[in-house]
């Protein structure tokens, strides 16, 4: 049997594959054995005496089926686990995923104007301090903070309205007191004028009476 080891090596170099993938025509061993250069090998490849074998099919059906079952929770019991809990699902990876979700939520709420930058910074620091275990608790905290802010704003508005009301009442009370004071002073002046007028009338009466008594005499 003709030794075609060199021809197979040259063919693998020309075809760009391994020697196991090279197919040599068993009906033409003489022509192949005479090819001792890469040029001759390329000519034989063109003629079809040397070819590259097709890729062997490696089915992924069983792997896909097993992955689907694992996604459903099968084959994940205690006997199928290898590695510690932290090795299988690192705590750091869980932390990063949770922080990314929380920070993305906070950014979207801030960009939409749902929360202001002060509340955003406060909630950001609380998320960093591991206060919120998931997105739901964060949204609940945002709703709670917003309701508290509305309540405080309503209380501030109510206090401001009460202050304005008290100031107006104080001004009206001061105005009434001023009016009472003016009325009292006017009454006092009027009574004083009446008293002084009475004192001036009494001497005139006395003079008239004296004149009458003299005339009678």
Secondary structure, 3 states (H helix, E strand, C coil): CCCCHHHHHHHHHHHCCCHHHEEECCCCHHHHHHCCCHHHHHHHHHHCCEEECCCCCCCCHHHHHHHHHHHCCCCCCHHHCCCCHHHHCCHHHHHHHHHHHHHHHHHHHHHHCCCCHHHHHHHHHHHHCCCCCCHHHHHHHHHHHHHHHHHHHHHHHHHHHHHHHHHHHHHHHHHHHHHHHHHHHHHHHHHHHHHHHHHHHHHHHHHHHHHHHHHHC
